[in-house]
Amino acid sequence: MKKAKIHPLTIVSLIISAIAMVTYAYNQFNNHKLTHGFILIVLAILLSALAFSGMIINHKRQ
């Protein structure tokens, strides 16, 4: 059975979402809402890790 690759648009959308979360976290830090900022930073790191691992998986399956 052939293993499936992760579609490149999915990886791009993960990267865009992570960038959007970082900018929103920056706004939250400026508004002195530290908890919201930290949660968004953690989520952005997780999305970046998913995108990075997706790129590695796609590169290995070529």
C-alpha positions in Angstrom: 0.0 0.0 0.0 1.3 3.4 -1.0 1.7 5.8 1.9 -0.1 9.2 1.5 1.8 12.5 1.3 0.6 15.6 3.1 -0.7 18.1 0.6 1.5 21.2 0.2 -1.5 23.6 0.6 -2.1 22.0 4.0 1.5 22.8 5.0 1.2 26.3 3.7 -2.0 26.9 5.6 -0.3 25.6 8.8 2.5 28.1 8.3 0.1 31.0 7.6 -1.9 30.1 10.7 1.2 30.0 12.9 2.3 33.5 11.6 -1.2 34.8 12.3 -1.2 33.4 15.8 2.2 35.0 16.5 1.0 38.4 15.4 -2.2 38.0 17.5 -0.1 37.0 20.5 2.0 40.1 20.0 -1.2 42.2 20.2 -2.3 40.3 23.3 1.0 41.0 25.0 0.7 44.7 24.2 -2.8 44.6 25.8 -1.3 43.1 28.9 -3.2 39.8 28.4 -0.2 37.5 29.1 -2.1 34.3 29.4 -3.7 34.6 26.0 -0.3 35.5 24.5 1.4 32.5 26.0 -1.4 30.1 24.9 -1.2 31.5 21.3 2.6 31.2 21.3 2.4 27.6 22.4 -0.2 26.9 19.7 2.0 28.6 17.0 4.9 26.5 18.0 2.8 23.3 17.7 1.6 24.4 14.3 5.1 25.2 13.2 6.2 21.8 14.3 3.4 20.1 12.4 4.3 22.0 9.2 8.0 21.2 9.6 7.4 17.5 10.2 5.0 17.5 7.2 7.8 18.9 5.0 10.2 16.3 6.3 7.6 13.5 5.7 6.9 14.7 2.1 10.6 14.9 1.4 11.2 11.3 2.6 8.3 9.9 0.5 9.4 11.3 -2.8 
